[in-house]
Amino acid sequence: HTDEDYSCLEVQVYDDDSGSLYVHHDISLPAFPLCLTWLGSDAIPTTTNSKNYVAVGTFHPGIEIWNLDVLDVIEPNLTLGGREKSKQQSQMGTGMPLGQGNLREGSHTDAVMGLSWNSVHTNLLASGSADKTVKLWDLPTEKCVHTFMHHKDKVQSVMWNGLEPNILLSGSFDKTLAVFDARQGASAEIASCAVAADVECALWNPFHGAQFLVSSEDGKVYCFDVRALGKGEVYSFRAHDQACSAVSLSPLVRGLMATCSPDKTVKIWDLNSGKDEDAPSLVCQKTMAIGGIYDCSFSVDDPFLLAAGGDKGILGLWDITEEQNVQQAFSNKVESKKTSGDDSVNVNVETEEETTEQPKSKDSQQQGNTQKKKKKNKKKK
């Protein structure tokens, strides 16, 4: 939730039985939020039974980690980087604007625009920033362990590979994507590729560990294979007439993809409608009453539940099985969490050669400002 001089993180609860969505509680933030990522219970050393944490990036250079299971919380559990607080700020809590104190060692120097938690190596958090760097953080020590400086403009997106958990993907406003083994630190060999416009979103295919998808400011979506980046994209297509602000792949349904745009639409695509090199086919689309849409994401628990956030300050939920085309295309493609993914894929970023390798029928909407990913806002820094 954001106003002119106030920002907060709203924790909302979705009731499966009634299809209702409501705000459970909120957390005050020090600045306009730009990105967040959920952290599991084993990410933060604690003596409590808390199981839900979130890392939040804002226009400030620090990354705050909050416990979502605690009501009326004043301070984050920890802050990665950022500026030192004065004595008065420490007494007033996080709702007080931060001053111009010295940056902590290893901190970003500009807004934090992208975050990704490593669910296998649970102590690791990756971040991308307007300072053009990608940083790797060790959560138990609260220290930056590596800084990567391979991009020439703001880093919009970072994401760990779910099947090869040492491999990190980053996307930037310099119109490039980079893939590298984060274990190698400063000596990491960077495999890169380019697109025609600023990167809006980049993510790995959960069922194909060697492929990732990218959405861009010109409305296009690209698919690349890390084993052959030098050969160009596997396919590309124009998903929207305006910017394609986000793309999401269902972790439970093979080939199910959603895209969204400031044109106010969400589109559902089938990645597996033809050959691997064929562009996805459009299954259906919906104009949601939430304004221009800047983010969308499939549920990790419900295979056909999609959330979208728009500039009207409304969070919309869409059960896409209300569309007959969705039922026909994906009813036999649902997979369990344990079996999703292709374990035979071996991602090797050091070479370009190939290696071996139900539901509600109505939308649920809840008032409340969402975090806008609008690029022009992010370029204010």
VEXPA-909293 format. One record per residue (C-alpha): residue in three letters; x, y, z. Coordinates in steps of 0.2 Angstrom, whole numbers, plus 5000, padded with zeros to 4 digits. Layout:
alaXYZ;...
This chain:
his500050005000;thr500750174995;asp500250354997;glu501250514994;asp502250505010;tyr501850335017;ser502150155012;cys501749985020;leu501749805016;glu499949725017;val499849545022;gln498249475014;val497349305017;tyr496449215004;asp494949105009;asp494748954998;asp493048905004;ser492249075001;gly493449144988;ser493649304998;leu495349405000;tyr495649515015;val497049615023;his497549525039;his498849655045;asp500149775038;ile501949825041;ser502650005039;leu504050025026;pro505350165025;ala505150205007;phe504150154991;pro504249964988;leu504949904972;cys505149714974;leu504949574987;thr505249384989;trp504649265001;leu505849175013;gly505549005021;ser505648965040;asp507448905038;ala508149065030;ile508249165046;pro509049095062;thr507749105076;thr507049025091;thr505249055087;asn504048945076;ser503849075063;lys503749005045;asn503549155034;tyr504749295031;val504849425017;ala506349525010;val505849695003;gly506749804991;thr506349994991;phe507050154984;his508250144998;pro509850044997;gly509449925011;ile508549765010;glu507349735025;ile506849555031;trp505149555040;asn504249415050;leu502549395042;asp501849295057;val502049445069;leu500749575071;asp501149755076;val503049735072;ile504049895073;glu505749835066;pro506349715053;asn507149555059;leu508749615050;thr509249735037;leu510549695023;gly511549845019;gly510750015019;arg511250165029;glu511750175047;lys510250245058;ser510450385070;lys510050365088;gln508350455085;gln507950345071;ser508250185081;gln507050245094;met505650295082;gly505750135072;thr505650105053;gly504250215050;met505350365052;pro506250425036;leu508050375035;gly509350515034;gln510950525025;gly512050415036;asn513550315031;leu513150155020;arg513549995029;glu514949885022;gly514449795006;ser512849885004;his511949934987;thr512150124984;asp510450144975;ala508750074975;val508449884976;met507449824961;gly507549634961;leu507649494974;ser507749304974;trp507949184988;asn508849024986;ser507648884992;val509048754992;his510448854999;thr509348935011;asn510649055018;leu510749145001;leu509849294995;ala510249374978;ser509849564974;gly509849674959;ser509949864960;ala509950034951;asp511750044955;lys512049914941;thr512649774953;val512049604958;lys512449554976;leu512449394985;trp512049395003;asp512349275017;leu510749295029;pro511449215045;thr512949345045;glu511949485036;lys513449505025;cys513749535006;val514849395001;his514949434982;thr514649584971;phe514449554952;met514649704941;his514349634923;his512849744919;lys513049924912;asp511349994918;lys510049964932;val509749774936;gln507849744935;ser507749554939;val508649414947;met508149234949;trp508949074955;asn508748914945;gly507648794954;leu508448644946;glu510248704947;pro510248804963;asn512048874960;ile511548964944;leu510949144944;leu510049234931;ser510049424930;gly509149554918;ser509549734916;phe508949894907;asp510549874897;lys509549754887;thr510549604892;leu510249444902;ala511749354911;val511849184918;phe513249124929;asp513849004943;ala513749114959;arg514948994968;gln516349064958;gly516149244965;ala517249374956;ser517949244944;ala516249184938;glu516149164919;ile514649264912;ala513649194898;ser512549334891;cys511249374878;ala510349524872;val508549584868;ala507849734859;ala507249834874;asp507349854892;val507149694902;glu505549694913;cys505549514920;ala506649364918;leu506349184925;trp506849004923;asn505648874917;pro505248754932;phe505048604920;his506648644909;gly508148694919;ala509148754904;gln507848874897;phe507349044904;leu506049174898;val506149364897;ser504849494895;ser505349664888;glu504749844887;asp504249834869;gly502949694873;lys503949544868;val504349384877;tyr505949284873;cys506449104877;phe508349064878;asp509248904881;val510848924891;arg511748784881;ala511648884865;leu511549074870;gly512649114855;lys511349054843;gly510049174849;glu508349144856;val507448984854;tyr505849084850;ser505149264853;phe503449334850;arg502449494854;ala501349464869;his500649634871;asp500549804861;gln501249894876;ala502649834888;cys502549654895;ser502849704913;ala502849524920;val502849344915;ser502449194926;leu502549004924;ser501448894934;pro502548774945;leu501248644945;val500648644927;arg501848604913;gly501848734899;leu500548854908;met501149034906;ala500349204910;thr500949384904;cys500249554909;ser500449734904;pro499949914907;asp498649884893;lys497549814908;thr497549634901;val498249464907;lys498549334894;ile498649144896;trp499849044885;asp500248864881;leu502148834879;asn501948654874;ser500648674860;gly501948634846;lys503748594845;asp505048674857;glu505548804845;asp503748854841;ala503149014850;pro501748984863;ser499948984858;leu498649104866;val497349014876;cys496349154883;gln496449334889;lys495549444902;thr495449624905;met495449644924;ala494649794932;ile496249834942;gly497049964930;gly498649944921;ile499449784927;tyr501249774933;asp501449604940;cys500649434940;ser501049264948;phe500349094949;ser500049014966;val501248884972;asp499748784980;asp498348804967;pro498848754950;phe497648874941;leu497549024953;leu498349184946;ala498649344956;ala498849514947;gly499249684954;gly498649844945;asp498950034946;lys497150064954;gly497849994970;ile496849824968;leu497449654970;gly496549534958;leu496349344959;trp495849244943;asp495349064944;ile495749034925;thr494848864925;glu493248964922;glu493848974904;gln493448824894;asn494948844883;val496048824899;gln495248664904;gln495448584887;ala497248634886;phe497948594903;ser496748474912;asn497948334910;lys499548424913;val499448454932;glu500948384941;ser501448364959;lys502648484968;lys503948334970;thr503848274952;ser503948444943;gly505548484934;asp506748384923;asp508148314934;ser509148254918;val509548434913;asn511248494917;val511448684915;asn513248724910;val513548914908;glu515348894903;thr515048834886;glu513748864872;glu513848674867;glu512448564871;thr512648444886;thr511648294892;glu510648314902;gln494848674955;pro494048804959;lys493048964960;ser492249044945;lys492349224950;asp493749344952;ser494249394970;gln494749574972;gln495349674987;gln495649854988;gly497449904993;asn498949974984;thr500049854975;gln501949884972;lys502049954954;lys503449894943;lys503250044932;lys504950074924;lys504750254924;asn504550254943;lys506050154945;lys507150274935;lys506750414947;lys508350374956;
